Amino acid sequence: MQLSAKDKLTYGVGAFGYGSVNQMLGNYLMFFGTGVLGLSGTLMGLAMAIATVWDAVTDPLVGALSDNCRSRLGQRHGFMLVGCVVVALLNLGVWHISPAWSTTTKFLVLLTALLAMETFNTVYSTPYSALGFDLCHTYYERTSIQGFKTVFQSASLMVPSLLMGLVLPPQQYVTLNSTTDGYQIIAVITSSLCVLTGLITIFGTRRFRRTPPVRTVKPSLVKAFLAILHDKNNVFLIVAYAVALSCSALITTMGMHIFTYTFCFSSLQIPVVMGCLVAGIMLGQPLWCRVSLRLGKKDTVRVALSVVMVGVVVFAFILLFRGALGSSVLLLLVAADILVISAGVGCIYSLPISMFADNIAADSTAMATGFLTFCTKATNAGVTLLVGVILDGIGFRSGVATQATNVCTALGWVLVGGVACASVVASILFGKYQDKNRAAVV
């Protein structure tokens, strides 16, 4: 069935509300735990890492269930319906943890809530991603629909930051918000968006629902996973994608700390920077799509990683000379540089997924998607835990409004070093991938 732009739009919008909830967690949870709840960086890193690993484990399991689901709602839509509703409800609960509780109680309640939330994140996201694979069957169409999805996913990055600017007093630093009220208001709005946009996609794509054929012999998860890994091309692609996403994980996890402590941006200035982050990712989608028509997907991803490296080098100079720059100039330079970095990162969000779709079997898309996200989320779990340990290692003090100058500087250099290393390693690994499907098209 031929897909129209409206079909792709209806599919893509499903990433917006779900993405807003996840971006709220990505942007604020580490900061919320250390700056508001008073938990140590190590405890927060441990809780988030355990939840992320659990999320990774559930991905292939839910994928297998979705691939073999014989429901009136089809393979994907029933899972998506349950997932978006429960995720929205759990999101409301996470931000009601009280700073007055004991450290043990706060940690255990947070960990339990995150485990439940990640479970139902998977129930929505894995079938949703597989639905995008199911809808497209050609080399370039896969890139197109992933571009639509990435645009909405990128737009969702801005929602928590915009709401932060509305909820907090204009000139108040985020660190001075010692209550959970502001976070709870943002949670209500992002949860509402999650349900609304999820329903739009579920009902807007219902004519594409399908029931899997009856199979007398169903491959086990282990055998299916090994079958994917048997192809070295898949191995290079999965590992390269996981390493490349480490760049995004570092920026997301440490961004609030750096914008708040290192650059001393206010609750109105941070949304400006986040706006440039979103704009770069969104504007980059049609650019990278066009470039891939000429260079192919693999070489386009490597060019995008080079753009990220250029941005990181500029960021290092801004970090070095930030003390000599006025507040307005500093904001302008950081915002412009983030625009460049995010343009490169935006390519990583879409093209590798399209490349993976080129190589997998059409009847096991959700299971294959689950294996891909298992690998990437396991990597992100390690990055998150490492960030938490590093925060403690550099002397970051939880629950206070200011940090020592050397700590503020160290935050910036951790980001620079981490993103630079991940970009270089990912580029080398992508270089080993063979874009056989493009050769067939050409």
Stockholm file with secondary structure:
# STOCKHOLM 1.0

chainA/1-442         MQLSAKDKLTYGVGAFGYGSVNQMLGNYLMFFGTGVLGLSGTLMGLAMAIATVWDAVTDPLVGALSDNCRSRLGQRHGFMLVGCVVVALLNLGVWHISPAWSTTTKFLVLLTALLAMETFNTVYSTPYSALGFDLCHTYYERTSIQGFKTVFQSASLMVPSLLMGLVLPPQQYVTLNSTTDGYQIIAVITSSLCVLTGLITIFGTRRFRRTPPVRTVKPSLVKAFLAILHDKNNVFLIVAYAVALSCSALITTMGMHIFTYTFCFSSLQIPVVMGCLVAGIMLGQPLWCRVSLRLGKKDTVRVALSVVMVGVVVFAFILLFRGALGSSVLLLLVAADILVISAGVGCIYSLPISMFADNIAADSTAMATGFLTFCTKATNAGVTLLVGVILDGIGFRSGVATQATNVCTALGWVLVGGVACASVVASILFGKYQDKNRAAVV
#=GR chainA/1-442 SS CCCCHHHHHHHHTHHHHHHHHHHHHHHHHHHIIIIISCCCHHHHHHHHHHHHHHHHHHHHHHHHHHHTCCCTTTTTHHHHHHHHHHHHHHHHHHTTCCTTSCHHHHHHHHHHHHHHHHHHHHHHHHHHHHHHHHHCCSHHHHHHHHHHHHHHHHHHHHHHHHHHHHHSCTTCCGGGCCSSHHHHHHHHHHHHHHHHHHHHHHHHTGGGCCCCCCCSSCCCHHHHHHHHHHSHHHHHHHHHHHHHHHHHHHHHHHHHHIIIIISCCCTTHHHHHHHHHHHHHHHHHHHHHHHHHHHCHHHHHHHHHHHHHHHHHHHHHHHHTGGGSCHHHHHHHHHHHHHHHHHHHHHHHHHHHHHHHHHSCTTCHHHHHHHHHHHHHHHHHHHHHHHHHHHHHTTCCTTCSCCCHHHHHHHHHHHHHHHHHHHHHHHHHHHTCCCHHHHHHC
#=GC SS_cons         CCCCHHHHHHHHTHHHHHHHHHHHHHHHHHHIIIIISCCCHHHHHHHHHHHHHHHHHHHHHHHHHHHTCCCTTTTTHHHHHHHHHHHHHHHHHHTTCCTTSCHHHHHHHHHHHHHHHHHHHHHHHHHHHHHHHHHCCSHHHHHHHHHHHHHHHHHHHHHHHHHHHHHSCTTCCGGGCCSSHHHHHHHHHHHHHHHHHHHHHHHHTGGGCCCCCCCSSCCCHHHHHHHHHHSHHHHHHHHHHHHHHHHHHHHHHHHHHIIIIISCCCTTHHHHHHHHHHHHHHHHHHHHHHHHHHHCHHHHHHHHHHHHHHHHHHHHHHHHTGGGSCHHHHHHHHHHHHHHHHHHHHHHHHHHHHHHHHHSCTTCHHHHHHHHHHHHHHHHHHHHHHHHHHHHHTTCCTTCSCCCHHHHHHHHHHHHHHHHHHHHHHHHHHHTCCCHHHHHHC
//
